[in-house]
């Protein structure tokens, strides 16, 4: 896309961070209620963006996080504990990804450090 050209709505279809879903649609997609989404927002698990009219909007990434929290809550975990677990799982996933990324150059060069 040339510089200065405004993005089209279809350019965002693959963007996991684009806040495409209203609260009602997001709740429906994860099998929860809008109250559940508000509760995990208050617990600071996710922070939805706001439309110009002030309505909450959720991204696909946020919906995956919310769906995991809902699984835990459905299993008997309190919302606060579920939010903490999901945050820790997300941090662990990111740390593992970074670790693998940092190890990749050493393995791709044939382990030159050991020669």
MOPAC internal coordinates of N, CA, C and O (Angstrom, degrees):
PM7 1SCF
backbone

  N    0.0000 0     0.00 0     0.00 0    0    0    0
  C    1.4582 1     0.00 0     0.00 0    1    0    0
  C    1.5241 1   108.29 1     0.00 0    2    1    0
  O    1.2310 1   120.04 1   -50.63 1    3    2    1
  N    1.3115 1   117.53 1   129.37 1    3    2    1
  C    1.4594 1   121.04 1  -179.83 1    5    3    2
  C    1.5214 1   111.56 1   -62.96 1    6    5    3
  O    1.2310 1   120.93 1   -30.55 1    7    6    5
  N    1.3243 1   115.83 1   149.45 1    7    6    5
  C    1.4522 1   121.47 1   177.65 1    9    7    6
  C    1.5245 1   109.51 1   -61.32 1   10    9    7
  O    1.2310 1   120.82 1   -42.62 1   11   10    9
  N    1.3173 1   116.03 1   137.38 1   11   10    9
  C    1.4510 1   120.74 1   178.49 1   13   11   10
  C    1.5140 1   113.42 1    90.80 1   14   13   11
  O    1.2310 1   119.70 1   171.10 1   15   14   13
  N    1.3421 1   118.17 1    -8.90 1   15   14   13
  C    1.4554 1   121.42 1   178.31 1   17   15   14
  C    1.5227 1   108.55 1   -83.97 1   18   17   15
  O    1.2310 1   119.59 1   -53.70 1   19   18   17
  N    1.3312 1   118.39 1   126.30 1   19   18   17
  C    1.4570 1   119.41 1  -179.13 1   21   19   18
  C    1.5239 1   110.76 1   -67.94 1   22   21   19
  O    1.2310 1   120.00 1   -35.18 1   23   22   21
  N    1.3354 1   117.60 1   144.82 1   23   22   21
  C    1.4629 1   120.32 1  -179.78 1   25   23   22
  C    1.5314 1   110.34 1   -68.78 1   26   25   23
  O    1.2310 1   121.12 1   -34.55 1   27   26   25
  N    1.3075 1   115.46 1   145.45 1   27   26   25
  C    1.4546 1   121.15 1   175.67 1   29   27   26
  C    1.5233 1   108.87 1   -90.53 1   30   29   27
  O    1.2310 1   120.29 1   -24.10 1   31   30   29
  N    1.3214 1   117.04 1   155.90 1   31   30   29
  C    1.4620 1   121.13 1   179.56 1   33   31   30
  C    1.5194 1   111.20 1   -57.59 1   34   33   31
  O    1.2310 1   119.91 1   143.84 1   35   34   33
  N    1.3269 1   117.78 1   -36.16 1   35   34   33
  C    1.4601 1   120.34 1  -179.38 1   37   35   34
  C    1.5224 1   112.48 1   -68.63 1   38   37   35
  O    1.2310 1   119.69 1   160.28 1   39   38   37
  N    1.3228 1   118.20 1   -19.72 1   39   38   37
  C    1.4571 1   121.36 1   177.12 1   41   39   38
  C    1.5269 1   111.21 1   -67.55 1   42   41   39
  O    1.2310 1   120.02 1   162.14 1   43   42   41
  N    1.3047 1   117.57 1   -17.86 1   43   42   41
  C    1.4652 1   121.77 1  -175.31 1   45   43   42
  C    1.5283 1   113.17 1   -98.72 1   46   45   43
  O    1.2310 1   119.70 1   179.31 1   47   46   45
  N    1.3257 1   118.17 1    -0.69 1   47   46   45
  C    1.4611 1   120.93 1  -175.63 1   49   47   46
  C    1.5242 1   112.82 1   -60.52 1   50   49   47
  O    1.2310 1   119.77 1   148.28 1   51   50   49
  N    1.3056 1   118.05 1   -31.72 1   51   50   49
  C    1.4564 1   121.70 1  -179.05 1   53   51   50
  C    1.5304 1   112.89 1   -96.41 1   54   53   51
  O    1.2310 1   120.10 1  -176.22 1   55   54   53
  N    1.3181 1   117.41 1     3.78 1   55   54   53
  C    1.4654 1   122.19 1  -176.44 1   57   55   54
  C    1.5286 1   109.54 1   -86.49 1   58   57   55
  O    1.2310 1   120.38 1   -70.65 1   59   58   57
  N    1.3428 1   116.88 1   109.35 1   59   58   57
  C    1.4667 1   121.79 1  -179.72 1   61   59   58
  C    1.5206 1   113.08 1   -64.31 1   62   61   59
  O    1.2310 1   120.26 1   159.44 1   63   62   61
  N    1.3244 1   117.12 1   -20.56 1   63   62   61
  C    1.4581 1   120.78 1  -176.36 1   65   63   62
  C    1.5281 1   113.66 1   -98.40 1   66   65   63
  O    1.2310 1   120.08 1   177.96 1   67   66   65
  N    1.3179 1   117.46 1    -2.04 1   67   66   65
  C    1.4666 1   120.30 1  -179.86 1   69   67   66
  C    1.5296 1   109.97 1   -74.79 1   70   69   67
  O    1.2310 1   119.41 1   -55.19 1   71   70   69
  N    1.3249 1   118.72 1   124.81 1   71   70   69
  C    1.4720 1   122.03 1  -176.51 1   73   71   70
  C    1.5366 1   111.34 1   -77.94 1   74   73   71
  O    1.2310 1   120.91 1   -99.46 1   75   74   73
  N    1.3108 1   115.86 1    80.54 1   75   74   73
  C    1.4632 1   121.24 1  -172.15 1   77   75   74
  C    1.5241 1   114.35 1   -92.72 1   78   77   75
  O    1.2310 1   119.63 1   165.31 1   79   78   77
  N    1.3283 1   118.31 1   -14.69 1   79   78   77
  C    1.4630 1   120.25 1  -169.62 1   81   79   78
  C    1.5233 1   112.97 1  -112.39 1   82   81   79
  O    1.2310 1   121.50 1   -45.94 1   83   82   81
  N    1.3204 1   114.73 1   134.06 1   83   82   81
  C    1.4641 1   120.31 1   175.23 1   85   83   82
  C    1.5161 1   109.02 1   -72.22 1   86   85   83
  O    1.2310 1   120.46 1   -13.22 1   87   86   85
  N    1.3090 1   116.72 1   166.78 1   87   86   85
  C    1.4552 1   120.64 1  -179.73 1   89   87   86
  C    1.5305 1   110.93 1   -59.45 1   90   89   87
  O    1.2310 1   120.57 1   133.90 1   91   90   89
  N    1.3197 1   116.52 1   -46.10 1   91   90   89
  C    1.4622 1   119.59 1  -178.96 1   93   91   90
  C    1.5134 1   112.47 1   -61.43 1   94   93   91
  O    1.2310 1   120.36 1   135.09 1   95   94   93
  N    1.3193 1   116.91 1   -44.91 1   95   94   93
  C    1.4648 1   121.15 1   179.44 1   97   95   94
  C    1.5146 1   110.76 1   -67.42 1   98   97   95
  O    1.2310 1   120.13 1   138.78 1   99   98   97
  N    1.3238 1   117.36 1   -41.22 1   99   98   97
  C    1.4645 1   121.49 1   179.25 1  101   99   98
  C    1.5265 1   110.26 1   -61.75 1  102  101   99
  O    1.2310 1   120.12 1   134.49 1  103  102  101
  N    1.3245 1   117.38 1   -45.51 1  103  102  101
  C    1.4647 1   121.31 1   179.40 1  105  103  102
  C    1.5260 1   109.95 1   -61.10 1  106  105  103
  O    1.2310 1   120.71 1   136.13 1  107  106  105
  N    1.3076 1   116.25 1   -43.87 1  107  106  105
  C    1.4606 1   121.33 1   179.46 1  109  107  106
  C    1.5316 1   111.00 1   -61.64 1  110  109  107
  O    1.2310 1   120.51 1   137.66 1  111  110  109
  N    1.3145 1   116.64 1   -42.34 1  111  110  109
  C    1.4620 1   121.09 1  -177.53 1  113  111  110
  C    1.5239 1   112.83 1   -64.07 1  114  113  111
  O    1.2310 1   119.75 1   146.12 1  115  114  113
  N    1.3271 1   118.08 1   -33.88 1  115  114  113
  C    1.4678 1   119.94 1  -178.56 1  117  115  114
  C    1.5244 1   112.56 1  -101.32 1  118  117  115
  O    1.2310 1   120.38 1  -176.31 1  119  118  117
  N    1.3213 1   116.89 1     3.69 1  119  118  117
  C    1.4574 1   120.03 1   177.96 1  121  119  118
  C    1.5128 1   113.47 1    71.13 1  122  121  119
  O    1.2310 1   120.63 1  -144.06 1  123  122  121
  N    1.3151 1   116.40 1    35.94 1  123  122  121
  C    1.4622 1   121.69 1  -179.00 1  125  123  122
  C    1.5231 1   109.01 1  -125.78 1  126  125  123
  O    1.2310 1   121.09 1     5.22 1  127  126  125
  N    1.3018 1   115.53 1  -174.78 1  127  126  125
  C    1.4634 1   121.43 1   177.62 1  129  127  126
  C    1.5266 1   109.02 1  -108.34 1  130  129  127
  O    1.2310 1   120.44 1   -20.57 1  131  130  129
  N    1.3295 1   116.76 1   159.43 1  131  130  129
  C    1.4658 1   118.51 1   173.14 1  133  131  130
  C    1.5353 1   111.76 1   -57.58 1  134  133  131
  O    1.2310 1   120.16 1   147.39 1  135  134  133
  N    1.3259 1   117.31 1   -32.61 1  135  134  133
  C    1.4689 1   120.19 1   178.39 1  137  135  134
  C    1.5306 1   110.94 1   -62.51 1  138  137  135
  O    1.2310 1   120.30 1   142.78 1  139  138  137
  N    1.3278 1   117.03 1   -37.22 1  139  138  137
  C    1.4678 1   120.43 1   177.37 1  141  139  138
  C    1.5253 1   109.91 1   -63.24 1  142  141  139
  O    1.2310 1   120.41 1   134.60 1  143  142  141
  N    1.3315 1   116.82 1   -45.40 1  143  142  141
  C    1.4628 1   120.07 1   178.47 1  145  143  142
  C    1.5250 1   111.24 1   -61.38 1  146  145  143
  O    1.2310 1   120.36 1   139.34 1  147  146  145
  N    1.3243 1   116.92 1   -40.66 1  147  146  145
  C    1.4721 1   119.54 1   177.04 1  149  147  146
  C    1.5187 1   110.25 1   -62.99 1  150  149  147
  O    1.2310 1   120.25 1   139.26 1  151  150  149
  N    1.3425 1   117.13 1   -40.74 1  151  150  149
  C    1.4720 1   121.07 1  -177.96 1  153  151  150
  C    1.5238 1   111.44 1   -64.23 1  154  153  151
  O    1.2310 1   119.99 1   136.54 1  155  154  153
  N    1.3315 1   117.63 1   -43.46 1  155  154  153
  C    1.4652 1   117.76 1   179.72 1  157  155  154
  C    1.5214 1   110.87 1   -74.20 1  158  157  155
  O    1.2310 1   120.35 1   158.30 1  159  158  157
  N    1.3150 1   116.94 1   -21.70 1  159  158  157
  C    1.4612 1   120.30 1   171.93 1  161  159  158
  C    1.5184 1   110.62 1   -70.15 1  162  161  159
  O    1.2310 1   120.62 1   137.50 1  163  162  161
  N    1.3293 1   116.42 1   -42.50 1  163  162  161
  C    1.4677 1   120.62 1   177.68 1  165  163  162
  C    1.5217 1   111.24 1   -65.60 1  166  165  163
  O    1.2310 1   120.58 1   148.40 1  167  166  165
  N    1.3447 1   116.49 1   -31.60 1  167  166  165
  C    1.4672 1   120.98 1   177.37 1  169  167  166
  C    1.5343 1   111.10 1   -79.92 1  170  169  167
  O    1.2310 1   120.60 1   179.25 1  171  170  169
  N    1.3250 1   116.45 1    -0.75 1  171  170  169
  C    1.4680 1   124.60 1   177.08 1  173  171  170
  C    1.5286 1   113.79 1    65.57 1  174  173  171
  O    1.2310 1   120.85 1  -151.68 1  175  174  173
  N    1.3333 1   115.99 1    28.32 1  175  174  173
  C    1.4612 1   118.78 1   173.67 1  177  175  174
  C    1.5199 1   109.19 1   -73.31 1  178  177  175
  O    1.2310 1   120.66 1   135.39 1  179  178  177
  N    1.3085 1   116.35 1   -44.61 1  179  178  177
  C    1.4617 1   121.75 1   175.75 1  181  179  178
  C    1.5217 1   108.33 1  -133.69 1  182  181  179
  O    1.2310 1   121.31 1   -29.18 1  183  182  181
  N    1.2973 1   115.10 1   150.82 1  183  182  181
  C    1.4615 1   120.74 1   177.00 1  185  183  182
  C    1.5221 1   107.26 1  -124.56 1  186  185  183
  O    1.2310 1   120.30 1   -79.58 1  187  186  185
  N    1.3282 1   117.04 1   100.42 1  187  186  185
  C    1.4601 1   118.63 1  -178.98 1  189  187  186
  C    1.5248 1   110.99 1   -67.16 1  190  189  187
  O    1.2310 1   121.73 1   -30.19 1  191  190  189
  N    1.3087 1   114.29 1   149.81 1  191  190  189
  C    1.4564 1   118.47 1   173.62 1  193  191  190
  C    1.5192 1   107.65 1   -78.16 1  194  193  191
  O    1.2310 1   120.47 1   -15.13 1  195  194  193
  N    1.2965 1   116.71 1   164.87 1  195  194  193
  C    1.4681 1   121.08 1  -179.63 1  197  195  194
  C    1.5165 1   109.60 1  -114.79 1  198  197  195
  O    1.2310 1   121.23 1   -40.98 1  199  198  197
  N    1.3254 1   115.25 1   139.02 1  199  198  197
  C    1.4521 1   120.46 1   174.64 1  201  199  198
  C    1.5250 1   108.50 1   -72.64 1  202  201  199
  O    1.2310 1   120.23 1    -7.09 1  203  202  201
  N    1.3128 1   117.16 1   172.91 1  203  202  201
  C    1.4671 1   120.41 1   178.06 1  205  203  202
  C    1.5230 1   110.60 1   -59.34 1  206  205  203
  O    1.2310 1   120.41 1   150.73 1  207  206  205
  N    1.3209 1   116.83 1   -29.27 1  207  206  205
  C    1.4618 1   121.12 1   178.67 1  209  207  206
  C    1.5211 1   113.48 1   -84.96 1  210  209  207
  O    1.2310 1   119.98 1  -179.55 1  211  210  209
  N    1.3366 1   117.64 1     0.45 1  211  210  209
  C    1.4560 1   121.79 1   177.66 1  213  211  210
  C    1.5213 1   114.64 1    90.64 1  214  213  211
  O    1.2310 1   119.78 1  -173.78 1  215  214  213
  N    1.3243 1   118.03 1     6.22 1  215  214  213
  C    1.4619 1   121.01 1  -179.35 1  217  215  214
  C    1.5217 1   110.75 1   -82.41 1  218  217  215
  O    1.2310 1   120.93 1   -35.99 1  219  218  217
  N    1.3277 1   115.82 1   144.01 1  219  218  217
  C    1.4625 1   120.73 1   178.84 1  221  219  218
  C    1.5190 1   110.00 1   -69.48 1  222  221  219
  O    1.2310 1   121.15 1   -40.39 1  223  222  221
  N    1.3444 1   115.41 1   139.61 1  223  222  221
  C    1.4649 1   122.41 1   177.23 1  225  223  222
  C    1.5279 1   107.92 1  -132.33 1  226  225  223
  O    1.2310 1   120.88 1   -44.01 1  227  226  225
  N    1.3393 1   115.92 1   135.99 1  227  226  225
  C    1.4615 1   122.06 1  -174.44 1  229  227  226
  C    1.5206 1   111.53 1  -117.88 1  230  229  227
  O    1.2310 1   121.41 1   -33.19 1  231  230  229
  N    1.3231 1   114.90 1   146.81 1  231  230  229
  C    1.4604 1   121.28 1   177.09 1  233  231  230
  C    1.5302 1   109.67 1   -95.44 1  234  233  231
  O    1.2310 1   120.88 1   -11.02 1  235  234  233
  N    1.3256 1   115.93 1   168.98 1  235  234  233
  C    1.4758 1   119.55 1   176.79 1  237  235  234
  C    1.5231 1   110.32 1   -64.22 1  238  237  235
  O    1.2310 1   120.17 1   141.59 1  239  238  237
  N    1.3123 1   117.29 1   -38.41 1  239  238  237
  C    1.4674 1   120.01 1   177.59 1  241  239  238
  C    1.5320 1   110.38 1   -59.75 1  242  241  239
  O    1.2310 1   120.50 1   133.66 1  243  242  241
  N    1.3214 1   116.66 1   -46.34 1  243  242  241
  C    1.4580 1   120.38 1   179.24 1  245  243  242
  C    1.5282 1   111.23 1   -63.13 1  246  245  243
  O    1.2310 1   120.30 1   144.80 1  247  246  245
  N    1.3236 1   117.04 1   -35.20 1  247  246  245
  C    1.4647 1   120.30 1   178.69 1  249  247  246
  C    1.5254 1   111.23 1   -67.43 1  250  249  247
  O    1.2310 1   119.99 1   143.27 1  251  250  249
  N    1.3270 1   117.63 1   -36.73 1  251  250  249
  C    1.4731 1   119.46 1   176.44 1  253  251  250
  C    1.5280 1   110.16 1   -64.23 1  254  253  251
  O    1.2310 1   120.58 1   138.52 1  255  254  253
  N    1.3279 1   116.49 1   -41.48 1  255  254  253
  C    1.4656 1   121.29 1   178.21 1  257  255  254
  C    1.5305 1   109.65 1   -63.28 1  258  257  255
  O    1.2310 1   120.47 1   133.16 1  259  258  257
  N    1.3218 1   116.70 1   -46.84 1  259  258  257
  C    1.4667 1   121.54 1  -179.37 1  261  259  258
  C    1.5242 1   111.31 1   -63.30 1  262  261  259
  O    1.2310 1   120.15 1   140.67 1  263  262  261
  N    1.3310 1   117.32 1   -39.33 1  263  262  261
  C    1.4642 1   120.85 1   179.62 1  265  263  262
  C    1.5238 1   110.80 1   -64.35 1  266  265  263
  O    1.2310 1   120.02 1   140.86 1  267  266  265
  N    1.3288 1   117.57 1   -39.14 1  267  266  265
  C    1.4694 1   120.57 1   177.50 1  269  267  266
  C    1.5273 1   110.31 1   -65.08 1  270  269  267
  O    1.2310 1   120.22 1   138.43 1  271  270  269
  N    1.3177 1   117.19 1   -41.57 1  271  270  269
  C    1.4708 1   120.74 1   178.20 1  273  271  270
  C    1.5304 1   109.59 1   -63.03 1  274  273  271
  O    1.2310 1   120.36 1   139.63 1  275  274  273
  N    1.3284 1   116.92 1   -40.37 1  275  274  273
  C    1.4611 1   120.36 1   179.44 1  277  275  274
  C    1.5247 1   110.74 1   -62.90 1  278  277  275
  O    1.2310 1   119.77 1   139.71 1  279  278  277
  N    1.3380 1   118.05 1   -40.29 1  279  278  277
  C    1.4669 1   121.71 1   176.78 1  281  279  278
  C    1.5207 1   110.75 1   -57.21 1  282  281  279
  O    1.2310 1   120.88 1   134.12 1  283  282  281
  N    1.3250 1   115.92 1   -45.88 1  283  282  281
  C    1.4613 1   120.68 1  -179.23 1  285  283  282
  C    1.5228 1   111.39 1   -65.41 1  286  285  283
  O    1.2310 1   120.37 1   136.15 1  287  286  285
  N    1.3254 1   116.89 1   -43.85 1  287  286  285
  C    1.4688 1   121.31 1   179.74 1  289  287  286
  C    1.5223 1   109.91 1   -64.70 1  290  289  287
  O    1.2310 1   120.42 1   138.72 1  291  290  289
  N    1.3255 1   116.81 1   -41.28 1  291  290  289
  C    1.4617 1   120.27 1   177.54 1  293  291  290
  C    1.5237 1   111.48 1   -61.88 1  294  293  291
  O    1.2310 1   120.64 1   152.99 1  295  294  293
  N    1.3317 1   116.38 1   -27.01 1  295  294  293
  C    1.4599 1   121.54 1   178.35 1  297  295  294
  C    1.5195 1   113.76 1   -85.30 1  298  297  295
  O    1.2310 1   120.03 1  -177.13 1  299  298  297
  N    1.3324 1   117.55 1     2.87 1  299  298  297
  C    1.4491 1   120.69 1   175.91 1  301  299  298
  C    1.5147 1   115.78 1   105.44 1  302  301  299
  O    1.2310 1   119.70 1  -179.38 1  303  302  301
  N    1.3178 1   118.19 1     0.62 1  303  302  301
  C    1.4638 1   121.68 1   179.30 1  305  303  302
  C    1.5230 1   109.07 1   -81.40 1  306  305  303
  O    1.2310 1   120.44 1   -39.22 1  307  306  305
  N    1.3174 1   116.76 1   140.78 1  307  306  305
  C    1.4662 1   119.78 1   177.66 1  309  307  306
  C    1.5283 1   109.54 1   -65.81 1  310  309  307
  O    1.2310 1   120.68 1   -22.79 1  311  310  309
  N    1.3221 1   116.31 1   157.21 1  311  310  309
  C    1.4723 1   119.66 1  -179.78 1  313  311  310
  C    1.5223 1   110.67 1   -59.90 1  314  313  311
  O    1.2310 1   119.93 1   137.04 1  315  314  313
  N    1.3213 1   117.74 1   -42.96 1  315  314  313
  C    1.4618 1   120.55 1  -178.51 1  317  315  314
  C    1.5224 1   110.86 1   -61.89 1  318  317  315
  O    1.2310 1   120.35 1   134.65 1  319  318  317
  N    1.3456 1   116.94 1   -45.35 1  319  318  317
  C    1.4628 1   120.66 1   179.60 1  321  319  318
  C    1.5196 1   110.76 1   -67.30 1  322  321  319
  O    1.2310 1   120.11 1   139.35 1  323  322  321
  N    1.3230 1   117.40 1   -40.65 1  323  322  321
  C    1.4653 1   121.37 1   178.91 1  325  323  322
  C    1.5205 1   110.11 1   -60.28 1  326  325  323
  O    1.2310 1   120.29 1   137.07 1  327  326  325
  N    1.3181 1   117.06 1   -42.93 1  327  326  325
  C    1.4618 1   120.79 1   179.53 1  329  327  326
  C    1.5235 1   110.50 1   -62.71 1  330  329  327
  O    1.2310 1   120.35 1   137.27 1  331  330  329
  N    1.3104 1   116.93 1   -42.73 1  331  330  329
  C    1.4674 1   120.51 1   179.67 1  333  331  330
  C    1.5298 1   110.89 1   -64.42 1  334  333  331
  O    1.2310 1   120.32 1   137.84 1  335  334  333
  N    1.3316 1   116.98 1   -42.16 1  335  334  333
  C    1.4616 1   121.69 1   178.53 1  337  335  334
  C    1.5264 1   110.19 1   -61.41 1  338  337  335
  O    1.2310 1   120.33 1   134.06 1  339  338  337
  N    1.3155 1   116.97 1   -45.94 1  339  338  337
  C    1.4657 1   120.72 1  -178.76 1  341  339  338
  C    1.5284 1   110.28 1   -63.71 1  342  341  339
  O    1.2310 1   119.96 1   138.98 1  343  342  341
  N    1.3109 1   117.68 1   -41.02 1  343  342  341
  C    1.4689 1   120.97 1   177.73 1  345  343  342
  C    1.5254 1   110.10 1   -61.23 1  346  345  343
  O    1.2310 1   120.23 1   134.92 1  347  346  345
  N    1.3297 1   117.17 1   -45.08 1  347  346  345
  C    1.4629 1   120.79 1   179.67 1  349  347  346
  C    1.5263 1   111.53 1   -65.56 1  350  349  347
  O    1.2310 1   120.07 1   140.64 1  351  350  349
  N    1.3251 1   117.47 1   -39.36 1  351  350  349
  C    1.4666 1   120.86 1   177.04 1  353  351  350
  C    1.5259 1   110.55 1   -62.31 1  354  353  351
  O    1.2310 1   120.79 1   137.94 1  355  354  353
  N    1.3135 1   116.10 1   -42.06 1  355  354  353
  C    1.4617 1   121.12 1  -179.87 1  357  355  354
  C    1.5315 1   110.59 1   -65.61 1  358  357  355
  O    1.2310 1   120.41 1   138.70 1  359  358  357
  N    1.3322 1   116.83 1   -41.30 1  359  358  357
  C    1.4635 1   120.57 1   178.53 1  361  359  358
  C    1.5268 1   110.85 1   -65.79 1  362  361  359
  O    1.2310 1   120.50 1   140.40 1  363  362  361
  N    1.3241 1   116.66 1   -39.60 1  363  362  361
  C    1.4644 1   120.27 1   178.52 1  365  363  362
  C    1.5261 1   110.66 1   -64.89 1  366  365  363
  O    1.2310 1   120.30 1   135.98 1  367  366  365
  N    1.3131 1   117.03 1   -44.02 1  367  366  365
  C    1.4666 1   120.78 1   178.19 1  369  367  366
  C    1.5259 1   111.00 1   -58.89 1  370  369  367
  O    1.2310 1   120.54 1   136.42 1  371  370  369
  N    1.3176 1   116.57 1   -43.58 1  371  370  369
  C    1.4648 1   120.69 1   179.36 1  373  371  370
  C    1.5307 1   110.99 1   -66.06 1  374  373  371
  O    1.2310 1   119.97 1   139.07 1  375  374  373
  N    1.3328 1   117.66 1   -40.93 1  375  374  373
  C    1.4585 1   120.78 1   178.90 1  377  375  374
  C    1.5255 1   110.93 1   -64.39 1  378  377  375
  O    1.2310 1   119.96 1   138.96 1  379  378  377
  N    1.3265 1   117.68 1   -41.04 1  379  378  377
  C    1.4612 1   121.18 1   178.03 1  381  379  378
  C    1.5276 1   111.13 1   -64.96 1  382  381  379
  O    1.2310 1   120.56 1   140.96 1  383  382  381
  N    1.3407 1   116.53 1   -39.04 1  383  382  381
  C    1.4521 1   120.72 1   178.26 1  385  383  382
  C    1.5300 1   110.25 1   -63.68 1  386  385  383
  O    1.2310 1   120.38 1   134.24 1  387  386  385
  N    1.3271 1   116.88 1   -45.76 1  387  386  385
  C    1.4648 1   120.95 1   179.04 1  389  387  386
  C    1.5211 1   111.78 1   -64.00 1  390  389  387
  O    1.2310 1   120.70 1   139.44 1  391  390  389
  N    1.3269 1   116.26 1   -40.56 1  391  390  389
  C    1.4575 1   121.15 1   178.85 1  393  391  390
  C    1.5230 1   109.73 1   -60.83 1  394  393  391
  O    1.2310 1   120.20 1   133.12 1  395  394  393
  N    1.3245 1   117.23 1   -46.88 1  395  394  393
  C    1.4658 1   121.17 1   179.21 1  397  395  394
  C    1.5275 1   110.59 1   -62.45 1  398  397  395
  O    1.2310 1   120.48 1   140.19 1  399  398  397
  N    1.3129 1   116.68 1   -39.81 1  399  398  397
  C    1.4628 1   121.42 1   179.64 1  401  399  398
  C    1.5285 1   110.89 1   -64.25 1  402  401  399
  O    1.2310 1   120.33 1   138.70 1  403  402  401
  N    1.3194 1   116.98 1   -41.30 1  403  402  401
  C    1.4603 1   120.59 1  -179.58 1  405  403  402
  C    1.5242 1   112.16 1   -71.45 1  406  405  403
  O    1.2310 1   120.08 1   150.75 1  407  406  405
  N    1.3153 1   117.45 1   -29.25 1  407  406  405
  C    1.4630 1   121.03 1   179.17 1  409  407  406
  C    1.5267 1   112.06 1   -79.59 1  410  409  407
  O    1.2310 1   120.24 1   156.14 1  411  410  409
  N    1.3138 1   117.14 1   -23.86 1  411  410  409
  C    1.4702 1   120.90 1  -175.16 1  413  411  410
  C    1.5156 1   113.33 1   -56.14 1  414  413  411
  O    1.2310 1   118.09 1   131.98 1  415  414  413
  N    1.3227 1   121.24 1   -48.02 1  415  414  413
  C    1.4789 1   119.51 1  -179.07 1  417  415  414
  C    1.5216 1   112.97 1   -59.52 1  418  417  415
  O    1.2310 1   119.45 1   143.88 1  419  418  417
  N    1.3149 1   118.65 1   -36.12 1  419  418  417
  C    1.4650 1   121.26 1  -179.13 1  421  419  418
  C    1.5293 1   110.64 1   -67.50 1  422  421  419
  O    1.2310 1   119.90 1   139.50 1  423  422  421
  N    1.3268 1   117.79 1   -40.50 1  423  422  421
  C    1.4518 1   120.21 1  -179.14 1  425  423  422
  C    1.5216 1   111.57 1   -76.70 1  426  425  423
  O    1.2310 1   119.66 1   148.33 1  427  426  425
  N    1.3367 1   118.25 1   -31.67 1  427  426  425
  C    1.4672 1   120.93 1   179.34 1  429  427  426
  C    1.5157 1   112.24 1   -72.55 1  430  429  427
  O    1.2310 1   120.12 1   154.77 1  431  430  429
  N    1.3383 1   117.38 1   -25.23 1  431  430  429
  C    1.4764 1   119.48 1   179.61 1  433  431  430
  C    1.5162 1   111.98 1   -87.23 1  434  433  431
  O    1.2310 1   120.51 1  -173.56 1  435  434  433
  N    1.3289 1   116.64 1     6.44 1  435  434  433
  C    1.4551 1   119.84 1   176.84 1  437  435  434
  C    1.5147 1   113.50 1    83.13 1  438  437  435
  O    1.2310 1   120.26 1  -160.79 1  439  438  437
  N    1.3241 1   117.10 1    19.21 1  439  438  437
  C    1.4616 1   120.84 1   177.29 1  441  439  438
  C    1.5115 1   112.21 1    68.21 1  442  441  439
  O    1.2310 1   119.79 1  -136.19 1  443  442  441
  N    1.2917 1   118.00 1    43.81 1  443  442  441
  C    1.4727 1   123.26 1  -177.23 1  445  443  442
  C    1.5165 1   112.09 1   -57.32 1  446  445  443
  O    1.2310 1   119.64 1   156.75 1  447  446  445
  N    1.3142 1   118.28 1   -23.25 1  447  446  445
  C    1.4644 1   120.42 1  -178.17 1  449  447  446
  C    1.5195 1   111.36 1   -66.67 1  450  449  447
  O    1.2310 1   120.18 1   154.27 1  451  450  449
  N    1.3309 1   117.27 1   -25.73 1  451  450  449
  C    1.4550 1   119.94 1  -177.53 1  453  451  450
  C    1.5136 1   112.66 1   -92.19 1  454  453  451
  O    1.2310 1   118.45 1  -177.59 1  455  454  453
  N    1.3128 1   120.56 1     2.41 1  455  454  453
  C    1.4701 1   121.44 1  -177.98 1  457  455  454
  C    1.4976 1   112.22 1  -100.09 1  458  457  455
  O    1.2310 1   120.10 1   180.00 1  459  458  457

